[in-house]
Amino acid sequence: MTETQKKSLDDLVREELGAEPSQEAKDYARLLYERYRLPEAPGTAGEDAAAGE
């Protein structure tokens, strides 16, 4: 995994804005993430589940 994939969405927003984002900015970022994220590649769902244990 790359460093970007390891960061949470909130961390990425903070990094981009340079400060703690407002709740409105967080909600908007989440909306964009959900709308435009790429589908997971086959086989990655099982790896993520195993890594969480």
C-alpha positions in Angstrom: 0.0 0.0 0.0 1.2 3.5 -0.7 1.3 6.2 2.0 -1.8 7.9 0.6 -3.8 4.7 0.8 -2.9 4.4 4.5 -4.0 7.9 5.4 -7.6 8.5 6.5 -9.8 10.9 4.5 -9.7 13.4 7.4 -5.9 13.3 7.3 -5.9 14.0 3.6 -8.3 17.0 4.1 -6.1 18.4 6.9 -3.0 18.0 4.8 -4.6 19.8 1.8 -6.1 22.6 3.9 -3.2 23.0 6.3 -5.6 23.2 9.3 -8.5 21.5 11.0 -11.3 21.4 8.4 -14.9 22.5 9.4 -17.5 19.8 9.6 -19.0 21.1 6.4 -15.7 20.6 4.6 -15.4 17.1 6.1 -18.9 16.2 4.9 -18.2 17.5 1.4 -15.0 15.6 1.2 -16.8 12.4 2.3 -19.5 13.0 -0.4 -16.8 13.5 -3.1 -14.9 10.4 -1.9 -18.0 8.2 -2.0 -19.0 9.5 -5.4 -15.7 9.3 -7.2 -13.7 6.5 -5.5 -12.5 3.7 -7.7 -13.9 0.2 -7.2 -11.7 -2.2 -5.3 -9.5 -4.4 -7.4 -10.4 -8.1 -7.2 -8.7 -9.9 -4.3 -8.1 -6.8 -2.2 -11.2 -7.1 0.0 -9.9 -10.3 1.6 -6.5 -8.8 2.2 -8.0 -5.8 4.0 -10.1 -8.1 6.2 -7.1 -10.2 7.1 -5.0 -7.1 7.9 -7.7 -5.8 10.3 -7.5 -8.9 12.6 
